[in-house]
Amino acid sequence: MATDIKDTARAVEAAALMELLPARPRMLALGEPTHGEELLLEVRNELFRRLVEEEGYRTIAIESDCLAGLVVDDHVTSGAGTLDEAMERGFSHGWGASAANRELVRWMRAYNEGRPASDRVRFAGFDGPLEITHAESPRPALTALHACLADRVDAGLLPCTRETLDRLLGPDEQWTEPAAMTDPGRSVGRSAEARELRLLADDLVSLLDEQAPRLLAEGSRDGLDRALLYGRTAAGLLRYHSWMADPSPARMNRLLGLRDRMMAENLLALADRGPVLVHAQNAHLQREQSSMRMWQGPVEWWSAGALVSARLGGEYAFVATALGTIRHQGVDTPPPDTLEGLLYALPQDRCLVDAARLAAALGDPAPAPRESPWFGYAPLAPDHLPSIDSVVFIKDMPDKDMPDSP
């Protein structure tokens, strides 16, 4: 079967990728099947550089805390802080320890030196301040939103004071209680104070929308965009904490769906600014419904990519990455009758393959997905190929990895 696609495999370059797409997308999503492999981030970095230089892309968004990402964006656009500070404070999930992420930030800062603001490259995290294992306090986002409004609008329009927010929020430790993820009874997300905070957050977001022309006239587009990000994050976190306190069987489905909805809202806001390269786990970017098995059983939800694709249509493109081996994690040469096995027979160490050609080579019905001996790696589902625009294949991961992320 490899001969059916051998002549169509291309180098992983921006120009080759654009030739495989029906149109230049406003959002180009590059997925990865596992986290923590530096080579995947190096491939991402090189593709982003080519997209910037050849295709006019100016933003990269990664699966990291959207509020922390503001630190990196400030550094690359204006030189605020040091590179070390940006890496330490600007990433979640332990991604700041990555050498490839460090090189990305260093390159972006160097690229922007001396360029006008309109031509600078931008950085964004698009995940909420949360993970499957925990969620942060809504305090930073909620109080930042309140401060943005208090600086610009009449105090009589504000639904509450900063002191009221602090009283209702209470200690941050109650929001970040680790046991709340598996025990809804340990969550404060449906307390009387949390319910009042959700109403106040809704009022603050509404006031921000009503006063957007004033904030834009008296400030800047970036300032308004940042305030809108605070609003999305505050409302999203309070909604997420509310469902953490829910004891029903729908709890985890809703939590996973809410996380990806927050991701999608952030991505759509970035797309309004111009073309963006997105990098995250394949499951967050695919058009098909995502699923996984957790401690209480199987869960399903619509990914950020599916939600964005529903809004952007043909202006959203999804490029999935597939891997041959990750030997240091026990993932050895793929069986020849699998999708990855077909790609492994190609002569290139890494290549770009048209997803439709790959689906045709696999035949109908598509074979079952490759089985992974390691929970941290998700093989590509062959039956997803019709909803994928292109596939990046990398034959072998080097025998090294990043420090484990939390």
C-alpha positions, 0 to 999 in steps of 0.5 A, a space after each residue: 500500500 505504501 507505493 500508493 502514496 510514496 510519490 505524493 509524500 512531500 517535505 514538511 514545508 509551508 508551501 507544500 502544505 498550502 498546496 494541499 489545502 483548498 484555500 489559505 486558512 485563517 486558522 491552521 491547526 497542527 495537532 500532535 499525538 503525544 506531549 513532551 517530545 521536543 522534535 514535535 515542537 521543533 517541527 512546529 517551530 520551523 513550520 511557524 517560521 516559514 508561515 511567517 516569512 512566506 504566508 503572512 501568519 503573525 500569531 502562534 497559539 499553543 495549548 497553554 494557560 491563556 492568562 500566563 501567555 500574556 507574559 510571553 506575548 509582552 516579552 516578544 512584542 515589547 521586550 518586557 521582562 527577560 527570556 528566563 522570566 517569560 519561560 518561567 511565568 508564561 507557560 503552564 503544564 511545565 512547557 516552559 522547561 522545553 528547549 524548543 519552546 525557549 527557542 520559539 520565544 527567542 526567535 519571536 523576540 528577535 524577529 520583532 526587533 525594530 518592526 512596527 507593531 502591525 508587523 510583529 509576531 504574537 504569542 498566545 496560550 489558548 487553554 484555560 487556567 485549568 487541566 483535567 486534574 484541577 482548575 485555578 481560582 477565578 480571582 486573577 481573571 475576575 479582578 483584572 476584568 473589574 480593574 479594566 472597567 473601573 479605570 474607564 467607566 463611571 463607578 455607578 455602572 459597576 455591579 459591585 466593588 473590588 472588596 465585594 469580589 474579594 469577600 465572595 472569592 474567599 481564599 484561593 485554596 478552596 478553589 484549587 482543592 485537589 480532591 475536588 476533581 474526583 469528589 464533587 462534594 469538595 468543590 465550592 463551585 455551587 456555593 452561595 458565594 460562587 453563584 453570586 460571583 457567576 451573576 456578577 461576572 455576567 454583569 461585568 462581561 455585559 458592561 464590558 460589551 456595552 462600553 467597548 467603544 469607550 475602552 477602544 477610544 480611550 485605550 487600544 485594541 490590545 487593551 480591549 482584547 485583553 479585557 475580553 480575554 479576562 471576561 471569557 476566562 472569569 466566566 469560563 472558570 466559574 462555569 467550570 467550577 460549578 460543574 466540578 461540584 455536580 454529582 451527576 453522571 454528565 459531570 466529566 462530559 461537561 467538564 471536558 466540553 467546557 474546557 474545549 469551549 473555552 479553548 475555542 472562544 480564545 481561538 476565535 478571538 485570535 482568528 479575528 486578529 489575523 491568520 494563526 497557527 495553533 498547536 495542541 494535542 490532536 484530540 483538541 483540534 480534530 473535527 470529529 467528536 473526541 472521546 477517552 476513558 476516565 476513572 468513571 468510564 468513557 466520556 465524549 465531547 466536542 473539541 475546540 477544533 470541531 467548535 471552531 470549524 463549525 464557525 469558520 468552515 473552510 477557513 479552518 484547516 486541521 493537520 494531524 501528526 502521526 508517529 512511528 516509534 517512541 521507543 523510550 516510551 515502549 512504542 515500537 515499530 507499528 504493525 504494517 497493516 496500520 495507518 502508521 505502519 503504512 506511513 512507516 514504510 515510506 523512505 522519508 524520516 518525516 513527510 507531509 501526506 494528503 489525507 484523502 490519498 492516505 485514506 484511499 490507500 488504506 481502503 474501505 473499510 479503514 483498518 482499526 487504529 493502532 494499539 498503544 502500549 503507553 497511555 500518553 500516546 494516541 494513534 491516529 484513527 484511520 476513520 478520521 482521515 476524511 475530516 483531516 486536511 493533511 497528515 504530518 508523519 514523523 518516523 522515529 522520536 529521538 530517545 529523549 524527552 522533556 521533563 514530565 509535565 504536571 
